[in-house]
Amino acid sequence: MRKQKPVKDSFVNMTELVLPNDTNTLNNLMGGRMMHLMDIAAAVAAQKHSNRIVVTASVDNVSFREGIKLGSVITLQAQVTRAFSSSMEVHIDVWAEDIPSGTKFKSNEAFFTFVAVDQSGRPIDVPEALPETPEEISLFDGALRRRQLRLLLAGRLKPEDATELKSLFAIG
């Protein structure tokens, strides 16, 4: 049996200030810069869970709901939702805050997948993720479906083998 680790132990809270070098010509945070920060926060969460070097394997849909202005403070919150043999799914929320006006909104949400590797770059086993709160359990329960969808879209899983996805649609 693999070692178990509470998902709360992987929680990362990262705060950044949007500076001029981070923005586009409209003075909004550049999407690539946002994804860079999301990748860092999610990687730290995966490292905390696995105690290993991790590499990004995939990023689910990242949509930009609203521009984040120059001078805003962004807070990235990441946590492992589920661990498979060597891979981990990490959920990340991004909040933007304009401190002078007192406004705060959720700007992004995504799921990243990381693989733990040894010093030679070969995949290595990670502890099982142990969810405890209702939100952690909900994210944990949905992780297998999201994983099967990722593998299906990547051509690494045959549709007939996507049992969790088929059960959603009551497909035999």
Disulfide bonds with the S-S distance in Angstrom:
none
